[in-house]
């Protein structure tokens, strides 16, 4: 994990911040969101589980099935893709 050293004011603001607080750059544009250290492992666990589930769903669509769709000149409608990935 990379580290960024904060000035005292930014560090104080983050100590008081809740997980999910949006971080805004000097230009007024969002640059990310804050995750408190005590919530970081839970966030990582959720992301890991989502990756695992997506990998399982992706594996459920065979290469032969994809090749047949391409050969037919068609595609899978967006709603079907969402359904197959379990993102309904």
N, C-alpha and C positions, 0 to 999 in steps of 0.2 A: 504494500500500500504506500502510495506517495504521501508526503507530508507538506503542508503549507504552514508557514509561521505567520501567526496573526499579530496585529498590533493589540495593545491593551484594550482599546475600545471594542474592537471586533470580538476579541476573546470574551469580554464581559457580556456582550450582546448574545453570544452563542451559549454561554453558561445559563442564561435566563430563557433561552429558546426551547420550544417544544419540538419533538420529532415532526417533520413535515413542514417546518417553517421554510418559506421560500427565500433563497439567497439572491439578492439583486446586486448587479455590478454598478460601478459608478455611472455607467451610461443609462441606467434605469432598466436594463434588460435582465430577465432572469438568467442565472447561471447554474442553478441547481437547487437542491433541497437539503436541509439539515437533518441528520439522523443522530440522536443522542447515543453515546457509547453503549449504554445499557440496552438499547433497542437494536443495535447493529447486528448482533448474532441472530436475533429473531428475523430480521429483514433478510439476512443472508440465507437462513434456513428456508424461508418462504420462496425466495428466488431460485434456490437449488431445487426445491420440490416442483416449482413451475417448469423449470428446464427439463426435469426428469419426465414429467407428464407430457410435455410437448414432444420430447424425443420419442416417447411411446406412441403418440398419435401419428407422428411423422412416419415411424416405422410401419404403421398399420396400412399406409398407402404404398402398394407395391410398385416397383419400377415398371413392371409389365403393364399395370393399369395406367400409369403416367404415359408410357410409350404409346398405348392405344389411344389415349386422349389426344396426344400430339399428332399421331398419324391420321386421326379423324378430322384434324384441322379445328378442333374445338378446344374448349377449356372447361374448367369446373366453375360453375357459378359461385360468386362470392359467398352466398348463403350456405352452399354445400361445403366450401372450404372451412368456414367458421364452424359448421356443425361437426365436420370430421376432426377438427382440432380441439373440439370440446370447449369452444369459447362462446357458446350461445349465452 
